[in-house]
Amino acid sequence: MAISLNSGFEMPLMGLGLWRMEKDQIGPLIITAIKLGYRHFDCAAHYKNEVEVGKALAEAFRSGLVKREDVFITSKASLQLWNSDHGHVVGACRDSLKKLQLEYLDLYLIHFPIASTHTGVGTTGSVLDEDRMLDMDTTISLESTWHDMEKLVSLGLEARNICATAHTPLGGSVANTKDFGSISCLDDPILKGLAKKYEKSAAQIVLRWGIQRNIAVIPKTSKVERLKENLQVLDDFKLSKEDMDLIKTMDRKYRTNPASKSWGLDVYA
């Protein structure tokens, strides 16, 4: 199942997120994922594992397991490229291509909508000031940039058929509960009730809800059984309109991976 982009290319709605993936797990996991049918992989310079991802992809292409043109690869400019010098972006993209052993990317993104001090292509460590807060590039108005991005979301996504991808589509159930004290959406009684009704897991209900809204989802997992389970939502069942609307009522205004906790910066202010 894929969604057509304005470029004419198609992006699979189900992908595998590679954030917080152990380097020694990536190779076997990517090969297994490809064998199961995954054709969308979400990478980033900041994940610090593009070299390992590249080795696995190269092996998959070399062995004939899959062709390059049949795989959708996303990467992102590192955290230190959020500044006004776009010349760094070209170098960063080339650095990711080299590490991933690719000639092109299907999608290249700015990793986060804030501007911090540039530390050099290929580096991903955040620069902190004397107060241990993220060292910001003050030449860029974060507020105006963020407000304009919000306008794009409300004015352009549907009108211009722009596809959105849901980062952390399961709400970061483990990391966010542990690191930030937020509540896992997978424990919500509404989702548990729907999981029982459809004889699925709560995670499958959430992923299916995203896909039925034509939103690409990129859940991260290092477990083969979860790879299989996540992939089943593409054609195994469908949520009713009533249940789709019911899930919409669950909004609790929780934030996933809040920068205010890590960097002392509230990007949602």
C-alpha positions as CSV (number, residue, x, y, z in Angstrom):
1,M,0.0,0.0,0.0
2,A,1.5,3.3,-1.1
3,I,0.6,6.9,-1.5
4,S,1.3,8.9,-4.7
5,L,3.4,12.0,-4.1
6,N,3.2,15.2,-6.2
7,S,6.6,14.2,-7.7
8,G,4.9,11.3,-9.4
9,F,6.7,8.8,-7.2
10,E,5.0,6.5,-4.7
11,M,5.9,6.2,-1.0
12,P,4.9,3.0,0.9
13,L,2.6,3.9,3.8
14,M,4.4,1.5,6.1
15,G,8.0,2.0,6.8
16,L,10.6,0.9,9.3
17,G,12.0,3.7,11.5
18,L,15.7,3.2,12.4
19,W,16.0,5.6,15.4
20,R,17.6,4.1,18.5
21,M,18.5,1.0,16.6
22,E,21.5,-0.9,17.9
23,K,24.3,-1.0,15.2
24,D,24.8,-4.7,15.5
25,Q,21.1,-5.4,15.0
26,I,20.5,-3.2,11.9
27,G,22.0,-5.4,9.2
28,P,20.1,-8.6,10.0
29,L,16.9,-6.6,10.8
30,I,16.9,-4.7,7.5
31,I,17.4,-7.9,5.5
32,T,14.6,-9.6,7.4
33,A,12.4,-6.6,6.9
34,I,13.0,-6.6,3.1
35,K,12.2,-10.4,3.0
36,L,8.9,-9.7,4.9
37,G,8.0,-7.0,2.4
38,Y,9.2,-3.7,3.8
39,R,10.1,-1.2,1.1
40,H,10.4,2.0,3.1
41,F,13.2,2.8,5.5
42,D,13.5,6.0,7.6
43,C,17.1,7.1,8.3
44,A,18.8,10.2,9.6
45,A,22.3,11.4,10.1
46,H,21.5,12.0,13.8
47,Y,20.7,8.3,14.3
48,K,24.4,7.7,13.9
49,N,23.9,4.3,12.1
50,E,23.8,5.2,8.4
51,V,27.0,3.3,7.8
52,E,25.5,0.1,9.1
53,V,22.2,0.8,7.2
54,G,24.2,1.3,4.0
55,K,26.1,-2.0,4.4
56,A,22.8,-3.9,4.8
57,L,21.2,-2.1,1.8
58,A,24.2,-2.8,-0.4
59,E,24.1,-6.4,0.5
60,A,20.4,-6.6,-0.3
61,F,21.0,-4.9,-3.7
62,R,24.1,-7.0,-4.5
63,S,22.4,-10.3,-3.7
64,G,19.3,-9.5,-5.8
65,L,17.0,-9.6,-2.8
66,V,15.5,-6.3,-4.0
67,K,16.3,-3.6,-6.5
68,R,17.2,-0.1,-5.5
69,E,14.4,1.4,-7.5
70,D,11.9,-0.7,-5.5
71,V,13.0,0.7,-2.1
72,F,12.1,4.1,-0.7
73,I,14.9,5.6,1.4
74,T,14.5,8.7,3.6
75,S,17.2,10.5,5.4
76,K,17.4,13.8,7.2
77,A,19.9,16.7,7.6
78,S,21.6,16.5,11.0
79,L,20.6,18.7,13.9
80,Q,23.3,21.2,13.3
81,L,22.0,22.0,9.8
82,W,19.1,24.0,11.1
83,N,20.6,27.3,10.0
84,S,20.5,29.8,7.1
85,D,23.6,28.5,5.3
86,H,22.1,26.1,2.8
87,G,25.5,25.3,1.5
88,H,25.9,22.9,4.4
89,V,22.8,21.0,3.4
90,V,24.4,19.8,0.1
91,G,27.5,18.5,1.9
92,A,25.4,16.8,4.5
93,C,23.3,15.1,1.9
94,R,26.4,13.9,0.1
95,D,27.7,12.6,3.4
96,S,24.6,10.6,4.1
97,L,24.6,9.2,0.5
98,K,28.2,8.1,1.0
99,K,27.5,6.4,4.3
100,L,24.3,4.8,2.9
101,Q,26.2,3.7,-0.2
102,L,23.5,5.2,-2.4
103,E,23.5,7.4,-5.5
104,Y,20.2,9.2,-4.5
105,L,17.7,9.5,-1.8
106,D,13.9,9.3,-2.3
107,L,13.2,11.9,0.4
108,Y,15.5,14.3,2.3
109,L,14.2,16.2,5.2
110,I,15.3,18.9,7.7
111,H,15.3,16.9,10.9
112,F,13.8,19.5,13.3
113,P,12.3,23.0,12.8
114,I,14.9,24.9,14.9
115,A,18.2,26.6,14.1
116,S,21.3,25.6,16.1
117,T,25.0,26.3,15.6
118,H,26.6,24.4,12.7
119,T,29.3,22.1,13.8
120,G,30.5,20.6,10.5
121,V,29.2,18.1,8.0
122,G,29.0,14.6,9.3
123,T,28.8,15.6,13.0
124,T,25.7,15.1,15.0
125,G,26.5,16.3,18.5
126,S,24.4,19.1,19.8
127,V,26.2,22.3,20.8
128,L,25.3,23.4,24.3
129,D,25.9,26.9,25.8
130,E,27.2,27.6,29.3
131,D,23.7,27.0,30.8
132,R,23.6,23.5,29.2
133,M,20.9,24.7,26.8
134,L,21.0,24.2,23.0
135,D,23.2,26.9,21.4
136,M,20.9,28.6,19.0
137,D,21.5,30.4,15.8
138,T,19.9,33.8,16.7
139,T,20.0,35.1,13.1
140,I,16.9,33.0,12.4
141,S,13.5,33.8,13.8
142,L,12.3,30.5,15.2
143,E,8.8,31.9,16.0
144,S,8.1,33.2,12.6
145,T,9.5,30.0,11.0
146,W,7.4,27.8,13.2
147,H,4.2,29.8,12.7
148,D,4.7,29.7,8.9
149,M,5.2,25.9,9.1
150,E,1.9,25.7,11.0
151,K,0.2,27.7,8.3
152,L,1.5,25.2,5.7
153,V,0.1,22.3,7.6
154,S,-3.4,23.9,7.9
155,L,-3.4,25.4,4.4
156,G,-1.5,23.1,2.2
157,L,-1.4,19.5,3.2
158,E,-4.8,18.5,2.0
159,A,-5.2,21.2,-0.7
160,R,-1.9,20.3,-2.3
161,N,-2.0,16.6,-1.7
162,I,1.1,16.7,0.5
163,C,1.7,13.4,2.3
164,A,2.5,13.6,6.0
165,T,4.6,10.9,7.8
166,A,3.8,10.1,11.4
167,H,7.0,10.1,13.4
168,T,6.7,7.9,16.5
169,P,3.2,6.7,15.4
170,L,2.8,4.6,18.5
171,G,3.4,7.6,20.8
172,G,6.9,6.6,21.8
173,S,5.2,4.2,24.3
174,V,8.4,3.0,26.0
175,A,10.9,5.9,25.6
176,N,8.5,8.7,26.4
177,T,6.9,6.9,29.4
178,K,10.4,6.3,30.8
179,D,12.2,9.5,29.8
180,F,9.5,12.1,29.9
181,G,6.8,10.7,32.2
182,S,4.1,10.8,29.5
183,I,1.4,8.2,29.2
184,S,1.5,5.4,26.6
185,C,-1.4,5.7,24.3
186,L,-1.3,1.9,24.0
187,D,-2.6,1.7,27.6
188,D,-5.7,3.8,26.7
189,P,-8.9,2.0,27.5
190,I,-10.5,3.1,24.2
191,L,-7.6,1.4,22.2
192,K,-7.7,-1.6,24.4
193,G,-11.4,-1.9,23.7
194,L,-10.9,-1.6,20.0
195,A,-8.1,-4.1,20.1
196,K,-10.4,-6.6,21.7
197,K,-13.2,-5.8,19.2
198,Y,-11.0,-6.4,16.2
199,E,-8.9,-9.1,17.8
200,K,-5.7,-7.1,17.1
201,S,-3.1,-5.5,19.3
202,A,-3.5,-1.8,20.4
203,A,-0.4,-1.0,18.3
204,Q,-2.1,-2.4,15.2
205,I,-5.2,-0.3,15.8
206,V,-3.1,2.9,16.1
207,L,-1.1,2.1,12.9
208,R,-4.2,1.2,11.0
209,W,-5.8,4.5,12.1
210,G,-2.9,6.4,10.6
211,I,-2.8,4.5,7.3
212,Q,-6.6,4.9,6.8
213,R,-6.0,8.6,7.0
214,N,-3.4,8.3,4.2
215,I,-0.6,9.1,6.7
216,A,2.7,7.2,6.3
217,V,3.8,5.4,9.5
218,I,7.4,4.5,10.4
219,P,7.3,2.5,13.7
220,K,10.6,1.4,15.1
221,T,11.1,-2.2,16.2
222,S,14.0,-4.6,16.6
223,K,11.8,-7.6,17.0
224,V,11.0,-9.8,14.0
225,E,7.5,-10.7,15.4
226,R,6.7,-7.0,15.6
227,L,7.9,-6.4,12.0
228,K,5.4,-9.0,10.9
229,E,2.6,-7.7,13.1
230,N,3.1,-4.1,11.9
231,L,3.0,-5.1,8.3
232,Q,-0.3,-7.0,8.7
233,V,-2.2,-3.7,9.2
234,L,-1.8,-2.9,5.5
235,D,-4.4,-5.4,4.3
236,D,-5.5,-7.6,7.2
237,F,-8.4,-5.5,8.5
238,K,-10.1,-2.1,8.3
239,L,-11.5,0.2,11.0
240,S,-15.1,1.4,10.7
241,K,-15.8,5.1,10.3
242,E,-17.3,5.2,13.8
243,D,-14.2,3.8,15.3
244,M,-11.9,6.1,13.3
245,D,-13.9,9.0,14.7
246,L,-13.8,7.5,18.2
247,I,-10.0,7.5,18.1
248,K,-9.9,11.2,17.2
249,T,-11.6,11.9,20.5
250,M,-8.5,10.6,22.4
251,D,-6.3,13.7,21.9
252,R,-4.7,14.3,25.3
253,K,-2.3,17.1,24.1
254,Y,0.7,15.0,25.1
255,R,4.0,15.8,23.4
256,T,6.4,13.2,22.1
257,N,10.1,13.7,22.6
258,P,9.8,17.3,24.0
259,A,12.9,19.4,23.2
260,S,12.3,21.3,26.4
261,K,13.3,18.3,28.4
262,S,16.5,17.6,26.4
263,W,17.7,21.0,25.3
264,G,15.8,23.5,27.5
265,L,13.9,24.7,24.4
266,D,10.1,24.6,24.1
267,V,9.5,24.4,20.3
268,Y,5.7,24.2,21.0
269,A,5.5,27.5,22.8
